[in-house]
Amino acid sequence: MPDRGTPPASAELEDLAATTARTAAALVGATHGRPHAVGQKSSPTDVVTQTDLRAEALIRRLLLGATPEAGVLGEEGETTQPGARLQWVIDPLDGTVNFLYGVPLFAVSIAAAVDGEVVAGAVIDVLRDELFSAHLGGGARRDGEPIAVSACTLLPNALVATGFSYHADVRAEQGEVAHRILSRARDLRCFGSAALELCWVACARVDAYFQRDTEIWDRAAGALIAAEAGARTELPCTENDDLVIAAAPDVFDDLWAVVQFAAA
């Protein structure tokens, strides 16, 4: 078999993801307030702007310049080198609808996977210039300083974040779940960026996050950051109705039970 190359250490991949995300954030931030929608993707509510496309092109160029042997899976572009051991998973603008409307909450997300396992990632809140990052086994950081999940132990005391699908049939079921959460948690929030919501679990800004119908580029970096900060996490699979969840460990089980589509 051909040699697919030995990837850099996970700490190096974290650094590369972080520096690349910061560079892309400068491009995204410079166009804030004057976005141009160029089309839609999976539904009329799932839009793409010229900034998404330009930011992804920049990220691809920087990452492949540093790791030419890698493959890239991006939200806006094709998958390259699917057989490579190192795969970059990128969302150049997580929170595009926020960006389009001028809501000041959107992020750049970059994750590195080696042999199918996410080992490093970075997410930057573009306008706050707040950088979250982690590598496998190395803990999680915000602007270089260690972060940890909240100490919340009870769902009734938990501030929970979520998001909603772009597809109407899934949204209908998600609405029923949201109704249940509102009577069982402290409160429910939807901020429009899965990557940032996962990072906010990591830094105890919210106590938990759950969502269905996300894509891997929405969650890859943020889920690693949350897990490395001490969150209990579960990623989508056939057995959980495509659920991603990250929560303070003592809240996880109660939240998981409430958010099931089949729950009473």
PAZAPA-4460 file (N, C-alpha, C; in steps of 0.05 Angstrom, whole numbers, plus 32768, in hexadecimal, padded with zeros to 4 digits):
% residues 264
    n_x    n_y    n_z   ca_x   ca_y   ca_z    c_x    c_y    c_z   seq   type   mol
   8011   7FE8   8000   8000   8000   8000   8011   8019   8000     1      M     A
   8009   802F   7FF3   8019   8047   7FF3   801A   8054   800F     2      P     A
   8030   8061   8014   8034   806F   802E   8022   8088   802D     3      D     A
   8010   808A   8040   7FFE   80A1   8040   8009   80B7   8053     4      R     A
   8022   80B4   805C   802F   80C9   806C   8028   80C7   8089     5      G     A
   803B   80D0   809A   8036   80D1   80B7   802D   80EE   80BE     6      T     A
   8015   80F0   80C9   800B   810B   80CF   801A   8118   80E5     7      P     A
   801A   8132   80E7   8026   8140   80FE   8019   8139   8118     8      P     A
   8026   813E   812E   801B   8139   8148   8002   8149   814C     9      A     A
   7FF0   813F   815D   7FD6   814C   8161   7FD9   8169   816B    10      S     A
   7FED   816E   817C   7FF1   8189   8186   7FF9   819C   816F    11      A     A
   8009   8192   815D   8010   81A3   8145   7FF7   81A8   8134    12      E     A
   7FE6   8194   8131   7FCE   8197   8121   7FBB   81AB   812E    13      L     A
   7FBA   81AB   8149   7FAA   81C0   8157   7FB5   81DC   8151    14      E     A
   7FCF   81DF   8152   7FDB   81F9   814C   7FD5   8202   8130    15      D     A
   7FD7   81F0   811D   7FD2   81F6   8101   7FB5   81FD   80FD    16      L     A
   7FA3   81EE   8109   7F87   81F4   8107   7F81   820F   8112    17      A     A
   7F8D   8216   8129   7F88   822F   8136   7F92   8247   8125    18      A     A
   7FAA   8245   811B   7FB5   825C   810C   7FA6   825F   80F2    19      T     A
   7F9E   8249   80E6   7F8E   824B   80CD   7F73   8256   80D2    20      T     A
   7F66   824E   80E7   7F4C   8258   80EE   7F4D   8277   80F3    21      A     A
   7F62   827F   8100   7F64   829C   8106   7F68   82AC   80EC    22      R     A
   7F77   82A1   80D9   7F7B   82AF   80C0   7F61   82B0   80B0    23      T     A
   7F52   829A   80B0   7F39   829A   80A2   7F25   82AD   80AF    24      A     A
   7F26   82AE   80CA   7F13   82C0   80D8   7F17   82DD   80D0    25      A     A
   7F30   82E5   80CA   7F36   8300   80C2   7F28   8306   80A7    26      A     A
   7F28   82F2   8095   7F1A   82F5   807C   7EFB   82F7   8080    27      L     A
   7EF1   82E5   8091   7ED4   82E6   8096   7ECB   8300   80A3    28      V     A
   7EDA   8308   80B8   7ED3   8320   80C6   7ED4   8339   80B5    29      G     A
   7EE6   8339   80A2   7EE8   8351   8091   7ECF   8355   807F    30      A     A
   7EC0   8340   807B   7EA8   8342   806A   7E8E   8343   807A    31      T     A
   7E90   8343   8094   7E79   8344   80A5   7E69   835E   80A0    32      H     A
   7E4F   835C   809D   7E3F   8373   8097   7E39   8378   807A    33      G     A
   7E47   8369   8069   7E42   836C   804C   7E44   8351   803E    34      R     A
   7E37   833C   8049   7E38   8322   803C   7E27   8321   8023    35      P     A
   7E2E   830E   8012   7E20   830B   7FF8   7E18   82EE   7FF6    36      H     A
   7DFF   82E8   7FF8   7DF5   82CC   7FF5   7DF7   82C4   7FD8    37      A     A
   7E03   82AD   7FD3   7E06   82A4   7FB8   7DF6   828B   7FB2    38      V     A
   7DE8   8280   7FC5   7DD8   8269   7FBF   7DCF   825B   7FD8    39      G     A
   7DC2   8244   7FD4   7DB8   8234   7FEA   7DC3   8217   7FE6    40      Q     A
   7DC3   8208   7FFC   7DCD   81ED   7FFB   7DB7   81D9   7FFF    41      K     A
   7DB3   81CF   8017   7DA0   81B9   801B   7D83   81C2   801B    42      S     A
   7D7E   81DC   8021   7D63   81E7   8022   7D64   8205   801F    43      S     A
   7D4D   8213   801C   7D4E   8230   8019   7D59   823E   8032    44      P     A
   7D59   8231   8049   7D64   823D   8061   7D82   8238   8064    45      T     A
   7D8D   8227   8053   7DA9   821F   8055   7DB9   822E   8040    46      D     A
   7DC4   8245   8047   7DD0   8257   8033   7DEE   8255   8033    47      V     A
   7DFA   825F   801D   7E17   8261   801B   7E1D   827D   8010    48      V     A
   7E32   8289   801B   7E3A   82A4   8011   7E55   82A3   8004    49      T     A
   7E5C   82B8   7FF6   7E76   82BA   7FEA   7E8C   82B8   7FFF    50      Q     A
   7E87   82C2   8017   7E9A   82C0   802D   7EA0   82A3   8035    51      T     A
   7E8B   8292   8036   7E8F   8276   803B   7EA3   826A   8027    52      D     A
   7E9F   8270   800E   7EB0   8264   7FF9   7ECC   826F   7FFA    53      L     A
   7ECF   8289   7FFE   7EEA   8294   8000   7EF9   828A   8018    54      R     A
   7EEB   8288   802F   7EF9   827F   8047   7F01   8262   8044    55      A     A
   7EF0   8251   8039   7EF8   8235   8035   7F10   8233   8022    56      E     A
   7F10   8242   800D   7F27   8241   7FFB   7F41   8249   8009    57      A     A
   7F40   825D   801A   7F57   8266   8029   7F60   8250   803C    58      L     A
   7F4D   8244   804B   7F54   822F   805E   7F61   8217   8050    59      I     A
   7F55   820F   803A   7F60   81F8   802B   7F7D   81FE   8022    60      R     A
   7F81   8216   8018   7F9C   821D   800F   7FB1   821D   8025    61      R     A
   7FA9   8228   803C   7FBC   8229   8053   7FC1   820D   805E    62      L     A
   7FAC   81FD   8062   7FB0   81E2   806D   7FC0   81D0   805B    63      L     A
   7FBA   81D1   8041   7FC8   81BF   802E   7FE4   81C9   8029    64      L     A
   7FE9   81E3   802D   8004   81ED   802B   8016   81E2   8042    65      G     A
   800A   81DE   8059   8019   81D4   8070   8019   81B5   8072    66      A     A
   8003   81A9   8067   8001   818B   8068   7FF7   8181   804D    67      T     A
   8009   8181   8039   8000   817B   801E   7FF6   815F   801B    68      P     A
   7FFD   814D   802D   7FF5   8131   802C   7FD8   812D   8036    69      E     A
   7FCC   8141   8041   7FB2   813F   804E   7F9B   813F   803A    70      A     A
   7F84   8135   8043   7F6B   8139   8036   7F5B   814F   8043    71      G     A
   7F47   8159   8035   7F37   816F   8040   7F1A   8169   803B    72      V     A
   7F0A   816B   8050   7EED   8169   804E   7EE2   8184   8057    73      L     A
   7ED6   8193   8044   7ECC   81AE   804B   7EAF   81B0   8045    74      G     A
   7EA1   81C3   8052   7E84   81C6   804E   7E7E   81CF   8032    75      E     A
   7E90   81E0   8026   7E89   81ED   800D   7E97   81E1   7FF5    76      E     A
   7EAA   81CF   7FFA   7EBA   81C4   7FE3   7EBB   81A6   7FE4    77      G     A
   7EC8   819B   7FCF   7ECA   817E   7FCC   7EDD   8172   7FE0    78      E     A
   7EDA   8158   7FE5   7EEC   8149   7FF6   7F05   8142   7FE5    79      T     A
   7F1D   8146   7FF0   7F35   813F   7FE2   7F44   8129   7FF1    80      T     A
   7F52   8119   7FE2   7F63   8104   7FEE   7F55   80F4   8004    81      Q     A
   7F3F   80E7   7FFF   7F31   80D8   8014   7F41   80C2   8021    82      P     A
   7F56   80B8   8014   7F66   80A3   8020   7F7D   80AD   8032    83      G     A
   7F81   80C7   8034   7F97   80D1   8044   7F92   80CC   8062    84      A     A
   7FA7   80C7   8071   7FA4   80C2   808E   7F9A   80DB   809C    85      R     A
   7FA4   80F2   8094   7F9C   810C   80A0   7F86   8118   808F    86      L     A
   7F70   811E   809C   7F5A   812B   808F   7F52   8145   809E    87      Q     A
   7F51   815B   8090   7F47   8174   809C   7F29   8176   8097    88      W     A
   7F1B   817E   80AC   7EFD   8181   80AA   7EF7   819E   80B0    89      V     A
   7EED   81AD   809D   7EEC   81CA   80A0   7ED0   81D5   809B    90      I     A
   7EC8   81E8   80AC   7EB0   81F8   80A7   7EBA   8215   80A7    91      D     A
   7EBB   8221   808F   7EC7   823C   808D   7EB6   8252   809A    92      P     A
   7E9C   824D   809D   7E8B   8261   80A9   7E73   8252   80B6    93      L     A
   7E76   824B   80CF   7E60   823D   80DD   7E4E   8253   80EA    94      D     A
   7E35   8253   80E0   7E23   8269   80E8   7E1E   827C   80D1    95      G     A
   7E1C   8270   80B9   7E19   8281   80A1   7E00   8292   80A1    96      T     A
   7DEA   8286   80AC   7DD1   8296   80AD   7DD4   82AE   80C0    97      V     A
   7DE2   82AA   80D6   7DE8   82C1   80E8   7DF8   82D6   80D8    98      N     A
   7E0C   82CC   80CA   7E1D   82DE   80BB   7E0D   82EE   80A6    99      F     A
   7DFC   82E0   8098   7DEC   82EC   8083   7DDA   8302   808E   100      L     A
   7DCF   82FE   80A6   7DBC   8311   80B2   7DCA   8326   80C3   101      Y     A
   7DE4   8324   80C7   7DF2   8337   80D7   7DF2   8331   80F5   102      G     A
   7DE9   8318   80FC   7DEA   830F   8118   7E08   830A   811F   103      V     A
   7E13   8316   8133   7E30   8315   8137   7E39   82FC   8145   104      P     A
   7E33   82E5   813A   7E3A   82CB   8146   7E3F   82B6   8131   105      L     A
   7E58   82B2   8129   7E5F   829E   8116   7E7D   8297   8119   106      F     A
   7E85   8281   810E   7E9F   8276   8115   7EAC   8269   80FD   107      A     A
   7EC6   8265   80FF   7ED6   8253   80ED   7EDD   823B   80FD   108      V     A
   7ED9   8223   80F1   7EDF   820A   8100   7EF1   81F8   80EE   109      S     A
   7F06   81EE   80FA   7F19   81DD   80EC   7F21   81C6   80FF   110      I     A
   7F1E   81AD   80F5   7F25   8195   8104   7F38   8184   80F4   111      A     A
   7F49   8175   8102   7F5C   8162   80F5   7F55   8146   80FF   112      A     A
   7F51   8134   80EC   7F4C   8118   80F2   7F63   8107   80E7   113      A     A
   7F6D   80F4   80F7   7F82   80E2   80EF   7F76   80C6   80F1   114      V     A
   7F77   80B8   80DB   7F6D   809C   80D9   7F50   809B   80E3   115      D     A
   7F40   80B0   80DD   7F24   80B0   80E3   7F1D   80BB   80FF   116      G     A
   7F30   80C3   810F   7F2B   80CD   812A   7F33   80EB   812B   117      E     A
   7F20   80FC   8135   7F27   8118   8137   7F3B   811B   814E   118      V     A
   7F52   8127   8148   7F67   8129   815C   7F6E   8146   8163   119      V     A
   7F64   8159   8154   7F6A   8175   8159   7F55   8187   814D   120      A     A
   7F51   819F   8158   7F3E   81B1   814C   7F40   81CD   8157   121      G     A
   7F35   81DF   8148   7F33   81FB   8151   7F1A   8208   8146   122      A     A
   7F0E   8218   8157   7EF6   8228   814F   7EFA   8244   8158   123      V     A
   7EF6   8257   8147   7EFA   8273   814E   7EDF   8282   814A   124      I     A
   7ED7   8290   815F   7EC1   82A3   815E   7ECB   82BC   8150   125      D     A
   7EC2   82C0   8138   7ECF   82D3   8126   7ECF   82EF   8132   126      V     A
   7EB8   82F9   813B   7EB6   8315   8144   7EC1   8319   8160   127      L     A
   7EBF   8305   8171   7ECA   8307   818C   7EE8   8301   818C   128      R     A
   7EF2   82F6   8176   7F0F   82EE   8174   7F16   82DC   818C   129      D     A
   7F04   82C9   8191   7F08   82B6   81A7   7F0D   829B   819A   130      E     A
   7F25   8290   81A0   7F2E   8277   8193   7F2D   8260   81A7   131      L     A
   7F1E   824B   81A0   7F1D   8232   81AF   7F2D   821D   81A0   132      F     A
   7F3B   820C   81AE   7F4B   81F8   81A1   7F50   81E1   81B4   133      S     A
   7F58   81CA   81A8   7F5E   81B2   81B8   7F6D   819E   81A7   134      A     A
   7F7B   818C   81B4   7F84   8174   81A6   7F7F   815C   81B8   135      H     A
   7F7D   8145   81AD   7F75   812C   81BB   7F89   8127   81D2   136      L     A
   7F7D   8125   81EA   7F8D   8120   8202   7F9C   8138   820D   137      G     A
   7F98   814F   8201   7FA6   8167   8209   7F96   817C   8217   138      G     A
   7F7C   8177   821C   7F6B   818B   8228   7F62   819F   8213   139      G     A
   7F51   81B2   821C   7F46   81C7   820B   7F4D   81E2   8215   140      A     A
   7F4E   81F5   8202   7F57   8210   8208   7F45   8225   81FB   141      R     A
   7F44   823C   8208   7F38   8254   81FC   7F4D   826A   81FD   142      R     A
   7F56   8273   81E6   7F6B   8286   81E3   7F84   827D   81F3   143      D     A
   7F89   8263   81F2   7FA1   8257   81FE   7F9F   824F   821B   144      G     A
   7F89   8257   8228   7F85   8251   8244   7F73   8239   8248   145      E     A
   7F78   8227   825B   7F68   820F   825E   7F4B   8216   8265   146      P     A
   7F39   8205   825B   7F1C   8209   8261   7F11   81EE   826A   147      I     A
   7EFA   81F0   8278   7EEC   81D8   8282   7ECE   81DC   8281   148      A     A
   7EC0   81C6   827F   7EA3   81C7   827F   7E98   81CF   829A   149      V     A
   7E7E   81D6   829B   7E72   81DF   82B4   7E6F   81C8   82C8   150      S     A
   7E6A   81D0   82E1   7E66   81BC   82F6   7E49   81B6   82FB   151      A     A
   7E38   81BE   82E8   7E1B   81BA   82EB   7E15   819C   82EE   152      C     A
   7E04   8195   8301   7DFD   8179   8306   7DE0   8172   8301   153      T     A
   7DCF   8186   82FD   7DB2   8180   82FA   7DA8   818E   82E1   154      L     A
   7D98   817F   82D1   7D8D   818A   82B9   7D7B   81A2   82BE   155      L     A
   7D6B   81A3   82D4   7D5B   81BB   82D9   7D6C   81D4   82DE   156      P     A
   7D85   81D1   82E4   7D97   81E8   82E7   7DA8   81EE   82CF   157      N     A
   7DA4   81DF   82B9   7DB6   81E1   82A2   7DAB   81F4   828D   158      A     A
   7DBD   8204   8282   7DB8   8214   826A   7DC0   8203   8252   159      L     A
   7DAD   81FD   8241   7DB1   81EB   822B   7DB0   81FA   8211   160      V     A
   7DC3   81F4   81FF   7DC3   81FF   81E4   7DBC   81EA   81CF   161      A     A
   7DB0   81F3   81BA   7DA9   81E0   81A4   7DA9   81EF   818A   162      T     A
   7DA2   81E1   8174   7D9F   81EC   815A   7D8A   81DC   814B   163      G     A
   7D83   81E5   8133   7D6E   81D9   8125   7D76   81D2   8108   164      F     A
   7D6A   81BD   80FE   7D6F   81B3   80E3   7D66   81C7   80CE   165      S     A
   7D71   81C4   80B6   7D67   81D4   809F   7D4F   81C7   8092   166      Y     A
   7D48   81AF   809C   7D32   81A0   808F   7D19   81A0   80A1   167      H     A
   7D02   81A7   8095   7CEA   81AC   80A4   7CE0   8194   80B3   168      A     A
   7CE3   817C   80A8   7CD9   8165   80B7   7CE9   8160   80D0   169      D     A
   7D03   8164   80CF   7D13   8160   80E7   7D0E   8177   80FB   170      V     A
   7D0A   818F   80F1   7D04   81A5   8103   7CEB   81A0   8113   171      R     A
   7CD7   8194   8107   7CBE   818F   8116   7CC3   817D   812F   172      A     A
   7CD3   8169   812B   7CDA   8158   8142   7CEC   8166   8156   173      E     A
   7CFE   8177   814C   7D0F   8186   815D   7CFF   819A   816E   174      Q     A
   7CEA   81A5   8163   7CD9   81B7   8172   7CCC   81A9   818A   175      G     A
   7CC4   8190   8186   7CB9   8181   819C   7CCD   817C   81B2   176      E     A
   7CE6   8176   81AA   7CFB   8172   81BD   7D00   818C   81CD   177      V     A
   7D01   81A2   81BE   7D06   81BC   81CB   7CF1   81C2   81E0   178      A     A
   7CD8   81BB   81D9   7CC2   81C0   81EC   7CC6   81B0   8206   179      H     A
   7CD0   8198   8204   7CD6   8188   821C   7CED   8194   822C   180      R     A
   7D02   819C   821E   7D19   81A8   822C   7D11   81C1   823B   181      I     A
   7D00   81D1   8230   7CF9   81EB   823D   7CEC   81E7   8258   182      L     A
   7CDF   81D0   825D   7CD3   81CB   8277   7CE5   81BB   828A   183      S     A
   7CFD   81B3   8280   7D0D   81A2   8291   7D29   81AC   8296   184      R     A
   7D31   81C1   8287   7D4B   81CD   828B   7D48   81EB   8294   185      A     A
   7D5E   81F7   829C   7D5C   8213   82A4   7D52   8224   828D   186      R     A
   7D5D   821F   8275   7D54   822E   825D   7D61   8222   8245   187      D     A
   7D58   822A   822D   7D62   821F   8214   7D6A   8237   8202   188      L     A
   7D81   8234   81F5   7D8B   8249   81E3   7D92   823D   81C8   189      R     A
   7D8F   824D   81B3   7D98   8245   8198   7DA8   825D   818D   190      C     A
   7DC2   8259   8189   7DD3   826F   8180   7DDA   826E   8162   191      F     A
   7DD6   8257   8155   7DDA   8256   8138   7DF6   824E   812F   192      G     A
   7E06   8244   8142   7E21   823A   813A   7E27   8221   814C   193      S     A
   7E25   820A   8140   7E2A   81F1   814F   7E47   81F1   815A   194      A     A
   7E59   81FA   814A   7E75   81FA   8152   7E79   820A   816B   195      A     A
   7E6E   8222   816C   7E71   8233   8184   7E61   8229   819B   196      L     A
   7E4A   821D   8197   7E3A   8213   81AD   7E49   81FC   81BB   197      E     A
   7E57   81EB   81AC   7E67   81D6   81B7   7E7F   81E2   81C7   198      L     A
   7E8B   81F7   81BD   7EA1   8204   81CB   7E96   8211   81E4   199      C     A
   7E7E   821B   81E4   7E73   8228   81FC   7E6C   8213   8211   200      W     A
   7E66   81FB   8209   7E65   81E5   821D   7E81   81E2   822A   201      V     A
   7E95   81E2   8219   7EB1   81DE   8222   7EBA   81F3   8237   202      A     A
   7EB0   820B   8234   7EB9   8220   8246   7EA4   8228   825A   203      C     A
   7E8F   8217   825D   7E7A   821A   8272   7E69   8233   826D   204      A     A
   7E68   823C   8255   7E55   8252   824E   7E39   8248   824C   205      R     A
   7E36   822F   8244   7E1D   8220   8246   7E23   8205   8253   206      V     A
   7E0F   81F8   825E   7E14   81DF   826B   7E12   81C7   8259   207      D     A
   7E04   81CA   8242   7E00   81B3   8230   7DF8   81BD   8215   208      A     A
   7DFB   81AC   8201   7DF3   81B2   81E6   7DEA   8198   81D9   209      Y     A
   7DD5   8199   81C9   7DCD   8182   81B9   7DC2   818C   819E   210      F     A
   7DC4   817B   818A   7DB8   8182   8170   7DB8   816A   815E   211      Q     A
   7DA4   8169   814C   7DA3   8154   8138   7DA7   8161   811C   212      R     A
   7DAE   8151   8109   7DB1   8159   80ED   7DC8   816E   80EA   213      D     A
   7DDE   8169   80F7   7DF6   8178   80F3   7E08   8169   80DF   214      T     A
   7E1B   8178   80D4   7E2F   816B   80C3   7E49   8169   80D2   215      E     A
   7E5B   8158   80C8   7E74   8153   80D6   7E84   816C   80D9   216      I     A
   7E84   817E   80C5   7E94   8197   80C8   7E88   81AA   80DC   217      W     A
   7E6E   81A7   80E2   7E62   81B8   80F7   7E6D   81B1   8113   218      D     A
   7E72   8197   8117   7E77   818D   8132   7E93   8183   8138   219      R     A
   7EA2   817D   8123   7EBB   816E   8127   7ECE   817B   813B   220      A     A
   7ED4   8194   8137   7EE7   81A2   8149   7ED9   81A8   8164   221      A     A
   7EC1   81B2   8163   7EB4   81B9   817C   7EAF   81A2   818F   222      G     A
   7EA8   818B   8184   7EA4   8173   8195   7EBD   816A   81A2   223      A     A
   7ED4   816B   8194   7EED   8165   81A0   7EF4   8178   81B6   224      L     A
   7EF0   8192   81B1   7EF6   81A6   81C5   7EE5   81A2   81DE   225      I     A
   7ECB   819C   81DA   7EBA   8197   81F1   7EC3   817F   8201   226      A     A
   7EC9   8169   81F3   7ED2   8151   8200   7EEC   8155   8210   227      A     A
   7EFF   8164   8204   7F18   8168   8211   7F15   817B   8229   228      E     A
   7EFF   818B   822A   7EFA   819C   8241   7EEB   818D   8257   229      A     A
   7EE5   8174   8252   7ED7   8164   8267   7EBA   815E   8262   230      G     A
   7EAF   8166   824B   7E93   8160   8245   7E90   8143   823E   231      A     A
   7E79   8138   8245   7E72   811E   823B   7E64   8122   8220   232      R     A
   7E6D   8114   820C   7E63   8119   81F1   7E59   80FF   81E4   233      T     A
   7E47   8103   81D0   7E3E   80ED   81BF   7E3A   80F9   81A3   234      E     A
   7E44   80EA   818F   7E42   80F4   8174   7E2D   80E4   8164   235      L     A
   7E24   80EE   814E   7E0F   80E1   813F   7E15   80C5   8137   236      P     A
   7E01   80B3   8139   7E03   8098   8130   7DE7   808E   812A   237      C     A
   7DE5   8077   811E   7DCA   806D   8117   7DB9   8067   812F   238      T     A
   7DC5   8062   8146   7DB5   805B   815E   7DAA   8074   816D   239      E     A
   7DB3   808C   8166   7DAA   80A3   8176   7D9C   80B9   8165   240      N     A
   7D91   80B1   814E   7D83   80C4   813D   7D93   80DC   8136   241      D     A
   7DAD   80D8   8130   7DBF   80ED   8126   7DC4   8103   813B   242      D     A
   7DC5   80FB   8154   7DC8   810F   816A   7DE6   8115   8170   243      L     A
   7DEC   812E   8173   7E05   8136   817F   7DFE   8144   8199   244      V     A
   7E0D   813C   81AE   7E07   8147   81C9   7E21   814A   81D8   245      I     A
   7E24   8160   81E7   7E3B   8164   81F8   7E30   8172   8211   246      A     A
   7E38   8168   8228   7E2C   8173   8241   7E3F   816F   8258   247      A     A
   7E3B   817F   826D   7E48   8179   8286   7E41   815C   828E   248      A     A
   7E55   814D   8297   7E50   8130   829B   7E38   8128   82AB   249      P     A
   7E32   8137   82C0   7E1B   8130   82D1   7E00   8137   82C5   250      D     A
   7E00   8147   82B0   7DE7   814F   82A3   7DE1   813D   828B   251      V     A
   7DF5   8130   8280   7DF3   8122   8267   7DDC   810F   8265   252      F     A
   7DDA   80FC   8278   7DC6   80E7   8277   7DAA   80F2   8277   253      D     A
   7DA4   8105   8288   7D89   8110   8289   7D83   811F   8270   254      D     A
   7D96   812E   8265   7D91   813C   824C   7D8D   8129   8235   255      L     A
   7D9D   8114   8234   7D9B   8100   821E   7D7F   80F4   821E   256      W     A
   7D75   80EE   8236   7D5A   80E2   8237   7D44   80F4   822D   257      A     A
   7D47   810E   8232   7D32   8121   822B   7D32   8127   820D   258      V     A
   7D49   8126   8200   7D4B   812F   81E4   7D46   8119   81D0   259      V     A
   7D40   8102   81D8   7D3A   80EC   81C5   7D20   80F2   81B6   260      Q     A
   7D20   80EE   819D   7D08   80F3   818C   7CF0   80E2   8196   261      F     A
   7CF6   80CA   81A0   7CE1   80B8   81A8   7CD7   80BC   81C4   262      A     A
   7CE3   80D0   81D2   7CDB   80D4   81EF   7CBE   80DD   81F0   263      A     A
   7CB2   80D7   8207   7C96   80DF   820B   7C94   80FC   8213   264      A     A
***
